[in-house]
Amino acid sequence: MSRRGLLALCLLLTACKRNASAPETGDAGSPEVSAVKPTSANGTHSDEPGDTARPVQPLAVCQARGGSPLDAARGYYDSGRFEEALSCAAQAAALEPDLASAHAERGVALAALGRESDAQLAFARALAIDPGDADALLGAAHLYAVQMTSTRERDELGTLYAERGLSQPGTPPELIPHLALVSAMAFNDLGQAEEALARAAIVLAREPGSREALYERALALFELCRFSDAKRAFQGLVDDAERAAHAHQHLGLLLEREGKWKQAQTHFDKARTLAPDDFPTPPLPTEDTFRVDVARAVSELPADMRNDLEGVPVTAEELPAEVDLLANQPPLSPTILGLFRGPPLGAPCDGAESPCRSVVLYRRNLARAVRTPAELREQIRVTLLHEIGHLRGEDDEELAARGLE
């Protein structure tokens, strides 16, 4: 396998970290060159006035063994010796500051060591020197879309880097499936399932047995409401140790939609046994209690919002109906927490809906989105604010900008 292939494989072995509960940034560590910042008499340095001083821990001297520091860095990285890889990549970058590949090599080593803030800077420098450096594009895409805790902005950055790598004629062919896989992951996290499905197809055309791509394909099919296809896809993943919990959870969701409650619960229980932190027991209230909680959330809204809801019923349902999901193109996610039906305020009704406007909140989806009854009540409030935003004419991007995603 080529060096680039080894790099991509090592990066993608951490795919299971996506969306895991982890600090937003890794240990920033110390700078590779201690002279970058003034050092005080007690052997510490401060990045900016007011920053907490950190002890300087210089890297070991690169042992290139007669070769170039960059080649040595790559060799150390491929053998899993990331500290040595970082030492040699740092020396390569110091000797040739304008060499994008040296900074990219620093980035992948820093990312492997969990020093995510430093890795961000290394990739930024590599791509400032050469926006088309394939290793830097893959490393940065993976860092933002897979390794770091998921946020919309990070997923968008990861997508931009991966898509740039895919679109360049000079990208090495062996990197195409890895860039496509990261792109599929990011698109799925962004709720862009059609794009995710297309990128997963790129991977599977080259690597039909890729379990990562098969999972992203299954997830995209589910989000696109292609439920029969999704069911078959997830059934093929229940024997995959890394993805079995998520496969069982989605099979539970699919069976639940079919009204097969006991079979669904069997899969939910298996998912919880395999990954209790990912799939805790949801604080599912009774239907009556849920309706009371929804009514209370409406009554506690500001007066202007209650006025806007005049004549707009707010109801509680178990799960989104397929007709509602498929009324949009692309379809809405089966895991939506609420839905506003009808035209925004001020727009005419076309007579297709009766009543013209309505809001619905989904008991089971909301309960699965939280961990405690208190969190559920808060999520009901936030979801209600989101749907009122649609009632007032805001789209999802505007609502996300206001923290109501």
C-alpha positions as CSV (number, residue, x, y, z in Angstrom):
1,M,0.0,0.0,0.0
2,S,1.3,3.5,-0.8
3,R,2.2,6.0,1.8
4,R,-0.9,8.1,1.1
5,G,-3.1,5.0,1.4
6,L,-1.6,4.2,4.8
7,L,-2.2,7.8,5.9
8,A,-5.8,7.7,4.8
9,L,-6.4,4.3,6.4
10,C,-4.9,5.4,9.7
11,L,-7.0,8.5,9.7
12,L,-10.2,6.7,8.9
13,L,-9.7,4.1,11.7
14,T,-10.8,6.8,14.1
15,A,-14.2,7.2,12.3
16,C,-16.0,5.8,15.3
17,K,-15.1,8.9,17.2
18,R,-17.5,11.0,15.1
19,N,-20.1,12.7,17.3
20,A,-18.6,11.1,20.4
21,S,-18.7,13.0,23.6
22,A,-15.2,14.6,23.8
23,P,-13.6,18.0,24.5
24,E,-13.9,20.5,21.7
25,T,-10.2,20.8,21.3
26,G,-7.3,18.5,22.3
27,D,-4.4,19.3,24.5
28,A,-2.7,22.2,22.7
29,G,0.7,21.0,24.0
30,S,3.8,23.1,23.6
31,P,5.2,24.7,20.5
32,E,7.7,22.7,18.6
33,V,10.3,25.6,18.6
34,S,10.7,27.1,22.1
35,A,12.0,30.4,20.7
36,V,8.6,31.2,19.1
37,K,7.5,33.0,22.3
38,P,9.5,34.8,24.9
39,T,10.4,32.5,27.8
40,S,10.3,33.7,31.4
41,A,13.0,33.1,33.9
42,N,11.1,30.2,35.4
43,G,11.1,28.3,32.1
44,T,7.5,29.1,31.0
45,H,6.0,31.0,28.1
46,S,2.8,32.9,27.6
47,D,1.0,33.1,24.2
48,E,-0.8,36.3,25.0
49,P,-1.1,38.8,27.9
50,G,-3.2,37.2,30.5
51,D,-2.7,33.6,29.2
52,T,-1.7,31.0,31.7
53,A,2.0,30.2,31.3
54,R,2.8,26.6,30.3
55,P,6.1,24.8,30.8
56,V,8.1,24.4,27.6
57,Q,8.5,20.8,26.5
58,P,10.7,20.8,23.4
59,L,10.4,17.9,21.0
60,A,13.2,15.3,20.7
61,V,15.7,15.8,17.9
62,C,14.6,14.1,14.7
63,Q,16.4,10.9,14.0
64,A,16.2,10.9,10.2
65,R,18.8,8.1,9.9
66,G,20.4,9.5,6.8
67,G,17.2,10.3,5.0
68,S,15.2,13.5,4.7
69,P,13.3,14.7,7.8
70,L,10.0,14.6,5.8
71,D,10.6,11.0,4.6
72,A,11.5,10.1,8.2
73,A,8.3,11.7,9.5
74,R,6.2,9.7,7.0
75,G,8.0,6.5,8.0
76,Y,7.5,7.1,11.7
77,Y,3.8,8.0,11.1
78,D,3.2,4.8,9.1
79,S,4.6,2.8,12.0
80,G,2.4,4.5,14.6
81,R,5.3,6.5,16.2
82,F,3.6,9.8,16.2
83,E,5.9,11.7,18.5
84,E,8.9,10.9,16.3
85,A,6.8,11.7,13.3
86,L,6.0,15.1,14.7
87,S,9.7,15.8,15.6
88,C,10.8,15.1,12.0
89,A,7.9,16.9,10.4
90,A,8.7,20.0,12.5
91,Q,12.3,19.8,11.4
92,A,11.2,19.5,7.8
93,A,8.9,22.5,8.1
94,A,11.7,24.5,9.8
95,L,14.2,23.7,7.0
96,E,11.6,24.5,4.3
97,P,9.0,26.8,5.7
98,D,7.2,27.1,2.3
99,L,6.9,23.3,1.8
100,A,3.1,22.5,2.1
101,S,3.7,18.8,2.5
102,A,5.9,19.3,5.6
103,H,3.1,21.3,7.3
104,A,0.6,18.8,6.3
105,E,2.7,16.1,7.8
106,R,2.9,18.1,11.0
107,G,-0.9,18.3,10.9
108,V,-1.5,14.6,10.6
109,A,0.9,13.8,13.4
110,L,-0.6,16.5,15.7
111,A,-4.1,15.2,15.0
112,A,-3.0,11.6,15.8
113,L,-1.6,12.9,19.1
114,G,-4.9,14.6,19.9
115,R,-3.5,18.1,19.6
116,E,-6.3,19.4,17.6
117,S,-5.8,23.1,17.9
118,D,-2.2,22.8,16.7
119,A,-3.3,20.5,13.9
120,Q,-5.8,23.1,12.7
121,L,-3.0,25.6,12.4
122,A,-0.7,23.2,10.6
123,F,-3.3,22.3,8.1
124,A,-4.2,26.0,7.6
125,R,-0.6,26.8,6.9
126,A,-0.2,23.9,4.4
127,L,-3.3,24.9,2.5
128,A,-2.3,28.6,2.5
129,I,0.9,27.6,0.8
130,D,-0.8,25.0,-1.5
131,P,-4.6,24.9,-1.6
132,G,-4.5,21.7,-3.5
133,D,-2.2,19.6,-1.3
134,A,-4.1,16.3,-1.2
135,D,-2.7,15.1,2.2
136,A,-3.6,18.4,3.8
137,L,-7.1,18.4,2.4
138,L,-7.8,14.9,3.6
139,G,-6.2,15.5,7.0
140,A,-8.1,18.8,7.5
141,A,-11.4,17.2,6.3
142,H,-11.0,14.3,8.7
143,L,-10.0,16.5,11.6
144,Y,-13.1,18.8,11.3
145,A,-15.7,16.3,10.1
146,V,-14.7,13.1,12.0
147,Q,-12.2,13.6,14.8
148,M,-13.5,16.8,16.5
149,T,-16.8,17.0,18.2
150,S,-19.5,17.6,15.6
151,T,-20.8,21.1,15.0
152,R,-22.4,22.5,11.9
153,E,-19.4,24.8,11.2
154,R,-16.9,22.0,11.5
155,D,-18.9,19.6,9.4
156,E,-19.2,22.4,6.7
157,L,-15.5,22.9,6.8
158,G,-14.8,19.2,6.6
159,T,-17.1,19.0,3.6
160,L,-15.4,21.9,1.8
161,Y,-12.0,20.4,2.2
162,A,-13.1,16.9,1.2
163,E,-15.0,18.2,-1.8
164,R,-12.1,20.3,-2.9
165,G,-9.9,17.2,-2.9
166,L,-12.5,15.2,-4.9
167,S,-12.9,17.9,-7.5
168,Q,-9.1,18.4,-8.3
169,P,-7.8,16.5,-11.3
170,G,-4.4,16.1,-9.5
171,T,-5.7,14.2,-6.5
172,P,-4.0,10.8,-6.3
173,P,-6.6,8.1,-7.2
174,E,-6.0,6.1,-4.0
175,L,-7.2,9.1,-1.9
176,I,-10.5,9.5,-3.7
177,P,-12.5,6.9,-1.7
178,H,-11.1,8.3,1.6
179,L,-12.1,11.8,0.7
180,A,-15.5,10.6,-0.5
181,L,-16.1,8.8,2.8
182,V,-15.3,11.8,4.9
183,S,-17.5,13.9,2.7
184,A,-20.4,11.3,3.1
185,M,-20.0,11.5,6.9
186,A,-20.1,15.3,6.9
187,F,-23.0,15.4,4.6
188,N,-25.0,13.0,6.7
189,D,-24.2,15.0,9.8
190,L,-25.4,18.2,8.0
191,G,-28.7,16.5,7.1
192,Q,-27.8,16.4,3.4
193,A,-28.6,12.8,2.8
194,E,-28.8,12.9,-1.0
195,E,-25.2,14.2,-1.2
196,A,-24.1,11.6,1.4
197,L,-25.6,8.8,-0.6
198,A,-23.8,9.9,-3.7
199,R,-20.4,10.1,-1.9
200,A,-20.9,6.7,-0.3
201,A,-21.6,5.3,-3.8
202,I,-18.2,6.6,-4.9
203,V,-16.5,4.7,-2.1
204,L,-18.5,1.5,-2.7
205,A,-17.7,1.6,-6.4
206,R,-14.0,1.3,-5.6
207,E,-14.2,-0.6,-2.3
208,P,-17.5,-2.6,-2.2
209,G,-16.8,-4.1,1.2
210,S,-16.2,-0.8,3.0
211,R,-18.2,-1.1,6.2
212,E,-17.8,2.6,6.8
213,A,-19.4,3.5,3.5
214,L,-22.1,0.8,3.9
215,Y,-23.1,2.5,7.2
216,E,-23.2,6.0,5.7
217,R,-25.3,4.6,2.8
218,A,-27.7,3.0,5.3
219,L,-28.0,6.2,7.3
220,A,-28.6,8.3,4.1
221,L,-31.3,5.8,2.9
222,F,-33.0,6.1,6.3
223,E,-32.9,9.9,6.2
224,L,-34.3,9.9,2.7
225,C,-37.3,7.8,3.9
226,R,-36.3,4.9,1.7
227,F,-37.3,2.7,4.6
228,S,-37.2,-0.8,2.9
229,D,-33.8,-0.2,1.5
230,A,-32.6,1.2,4.8
231,K,-33.9,-1.8,6.7
232,R,-31.9,-4.2,4.4
233,A,-28.8,-2.0,4.7
234,F,-28.9,-1.9,8.5
235,Q,-29.6,-5.7,8.7
236,G,-26.3,-6.2,6.9
237,L,-24.5,-4.3,9.7
238,V,-25.8,-6.0,12.9
239,D,-22.7,-8.3,12.9
240,D,-20.3,-5.4,12.6
241,A,-18.8,-4.9,16.0
242,E,-18.2,-1.1,15.5
243,R,-21.6,-0.4,14.0
244,A,-23.9,-3.0,15.5
245,A,-25.4,-0.7,18.1
246,H,-26.3,2.0,15.6
247,A,-27.7,-0.7,13.3
248,H,-29.9,-2.1,16.0
249,Q,-31.1,1.4,17.0
250,H,-32.1,2.2,13.4
251,L,-33.8,-1.1,13.0
252,G,-35.8,-0.3,16.1
253,L,-36.8,3.0,14.6
254,L,-37.8,1.4,11.4
255,L,-39.9,-1.3,13.1
256,E,-41.5,1.3,15.3
257,R,-42.7,3.1,12.2
258,E,-44.3,-0.2,11.1
259,G,-46.1,-0.5,14.4
260,K,-44.1,-3.5,15.5
261,W,-43.5,-2.2,19.0
262,K,-42.2,-5.4,20.6
263,Q,-39.7,-6.2,17.8
264,A,-38.6,-2.5,17.8
265,Q,-38.0,-2.7,21.6
266,T,-35.8,-5.8,21.2
267,H,-33.5,-3.8,18.9
268,F,-33.5,-0.8,21.1
269,D,-32.5,-3.0,24.1
270,K,-29.7,-4.5,22.0
271,A,-28.4,-1.1,21.0
272,R,-28.5,0.1,24.7
273,T,-26.6,-3.0,25.8
274,L,-23.9,-2.5,23.2
275,A,-23.6,1.3,23.6
276,P,-25.3,2.5,26.8
277,D,-23.8,5.9,26.7
278,D,-25.0,6.5,23.1
279,F,-28.4,5.0,23.6
280,P,-29.6,5.6,27.2
281,T,-33.2,4.8,28.2
282,P,-35.3,7.7,27.0
283,P,-37.3,9.6,29.6
284,L,-40.6,8.8,27.7
285,P,-43.6,10.4,29.4
286,T,-47.1,9.0,29.1
287,E,-49.1,10.5,26.3
288,D,-51.2,12.5,28.7
289,T,-48.2,13.9,30.5
290,F,-46.6,14.8,27.2
291,R,-49.7,16.7,26.2
292,V,-49.7,18.6,29.5
293,D,-46.0,19.5,29.0
294,V,-46.7,20.8,25.5
295,A,-49.6,22.8,26.7
296,R,-47.5,24.3,29.6
297,A,-44.8,25.2,27.1
298,V,-47.3,27.1,25.0
299,S,-48.7,28.9,28.0
300,E,-45.3,30.1,29.0
301,L,-44.4,31.6,25.7
302,P,-44.1,35.4,25.4
303,A,-47.3,37.2,24.6
304,D,-46.4,38.0,21.0
305,M,-45.7,34.4,20.3
306,R,-49.0,33.3,21.9
307,N,-50.7,35.8,19.7
308,D,-49.1,34.4,16.6
309,L,-50.4,31.0,17.6
310,E,-53.9,32.2,17.8
311,G,-56.0,29.8,15.6
312,V,-52.9,27.6,15.1
313,P,-53.4,24.3,16.9
314,V,-50.4,22.8,18.7
315,T,-50.8,19.0,19.0
316,A,-48.8,16.0,20.2
317,E,-48.2,12.9,18.1
318,E,-46.1,9.8,18.5
319,L,-44.0,9.9,15.3
320,P,-43.9,11.8,12.0
321,A,-46.3,10.5,9.4
322,E,-44.8,9.4,6.1
323,V,-47.0,11.8,4.2
324,D,-45.6,14.7,6.1
325,L,-42.0,13.5,5.6
326,L,-42.5,13.1,1.9
327,A,-44.3,16.4,1.4
328,N,-40.8,18.0,1.1
329,Q,-38.1,17.3,-1.4
330,P,-35.7,16.1,-0.2
331,P,-37.8,14.4,2.5
332,L,-37.7,15.5,6.1
333,S,-35.8,13.3,8.5
334,P,-37.8,10.6,10.3
335,T,-36.2,11.8,13.6
336,I,-37.6,15.4,13.4
337,L,-38.7,16.7,16.8
338,G,-41.6,18.9,15.5
339,L,-43.2,20.2,12.4
340,F,-45.0,23.3,11.2
341,R,-47.6,22.7,8.5
342,G,-48.9,25.4,6.2
343,P,-47.8,28.8,4.9
344,P,-46.2,31.4,7.1
345,L,-48.2,34.2,8.6
346,G,-49.3,36.7,6.1
347,A,-49.3,34.2,3.2
348,P,-52.6,33.0,1.8
349,C,-53.9,29.5,2.5
350,D,-54.4,27.3,-0.6
351,G,-57.2,25.3,0.9
352,A,-55.2,22.1,0.9
353,E,-54.8,22.0,4.7
354,S,-57.5,22.2,7.3
355,P,-56.7,23.9,9.5
356,C,-54.5,26.2,7.3
357,R,-51.6,26.2,9.8
358,S,-50.7,23.8,12.6
359,V,-47.8,22.8,14.8
360,V,-47.1,19.2,15.9
361,L,-44.5,17.9,18.4
362,Y,-43.4,14.2,18.4
363,R,-43.3,12.4,21.7
364,R,-41.0,9.5,20.9
365,N,-38.4,11.5,18.9
366,L,-38.3,14.3,21.6
367,A,-37.8,11.7,24.4
368,R,-34.9,10.1,22.4
369,A,-33.2,13.5,21.9
370,V,-32.6,14.0,25.7
371,R,-31.6,12.1,28.8
372,T,-33.8,13.5,31.7
373,P,-37.4,14.8,32.1
374,A,-36.0,18.3,32.8
375,E,-34.1,18.2,29.5
376,L,-37.2,17.0,27.7
377,R,-39.3,19.9,29.0
378,E,-36.5,22.3,27.8
379,Q,-36.4,20.6,24.4
380,I,-40.1,20.9,24.0
381,R,-39.7,24.6,24.6
382,V,-36.9,24.9,22.1
383,T,-38.7,22.9,19.4
384,L,-41.8,25.0,19.9
385,L,-39.7,28.1,19.3
386,H,-38.2,26.6,16.2
387,E,-41.7,25.8,14.7
388,I,-42.9,29.3,15.6
389,G,-39.9,30.6,13.7
390,H,-41.2,28.7,10.6
391,L,-44.7,30.1,11.3
392,R,-43.1,33.6,11.1
393,G,-41.4,32.8,7.8
394,E,-37.8,31.9,8.9
395,D,-36.0,29.0,7.2
396,D,-33.8,26.4,8.9
397,E,-30.6,28.4,8.2
398,E,-31.9,31.5,9.9
399,L,-33.2,29.4,12.8
400,A,-29.8,27.7,13.1
401,A,-28.1,31.1,13.2
402,R,-30.3,31.9,16.2
403,G,-29.4,28.7,18.0
404,L,-32.7,27.1,17.2
405,E,-31.4,24.3,14.9
